[in-house]
Amino acid sequence: SAESKKDVKGMLDVVNALMKNSLDMFATGDMTHLEEVRALEDRTDELEISLQDRHIQRLSEGKCAGEASVSFSDLVSGLERVGDHAINIAFSLYEAKSHTQPGTAKIAKP
């Protein structure tokens, strides 16, 4: 449905911004966008849940075809995973630059 496409486009915009900032951090070594990257990744997590819920609502109202359900769910889950990979790039870079033990950037503030 048009509403589903709009939802996916909105999530794609967030994931694109997240990827751009993470890759810019990687290319320049500049950590100033770490909090923005963290916030964007949190937003992708929230969007995955809300978009799945909204899609189920559309299905129950007959606004979307059931055949599209798996594709929509896979697409939204895949975008969320891209967000996870992007934040891992940023956290790995932060850990390398700050000589922090791997895996601690997720709970540490720069």
Residue pairs with C-beta under 8 A, 6 or more apart in sequence:
1 58
1 63
1 64
3 54
3 58
3 63
4 55
4 58
4 64
4 68
4 72
7 51
7 54
7 55
8 51
8 72
8 75
8 76
8 79
10 47
11 44
11 47
11 48
11 51
11 76
11 79
12 79
14 40
14 43
14 44
14 47
14 83
15 44
15 79
15 82
15 83
15 86
17 40
18 37
18 40
18 41
18 44
18 82
18 83
18 86
18 87
19 82
19 86
21 33
21 36
21 37
21 40
21 86
21 90
22 37
22 86
22 87
22 89
22 90
23 86
23 89
24 30
24 33
25 31
25 33
25 34
25 37
25 89
25 90
25 93
26 89
26 90
26 93
29 93
29 97
31 93
31 94
31 97
31 110
33 90
34 90
34 94
34 110
35 110
37 86
37 87
37 90
38 87
38 90
40 83
41 83
41 84
41 86
41 87
44 79
44 80
44 83
45 80
45 83
47 76
47 80
48 76
48 77
48 79
48 80
51 76
52 73
52 76
55 64
55 69
55 72
55 73
55 76
58 64
59 66
59 69
64 72
91 105
91 106
92 102
92 105
94 100
94 105
94 110
95 101
95 102
95 103
95 104
95 105
98 105
98 110
100 108
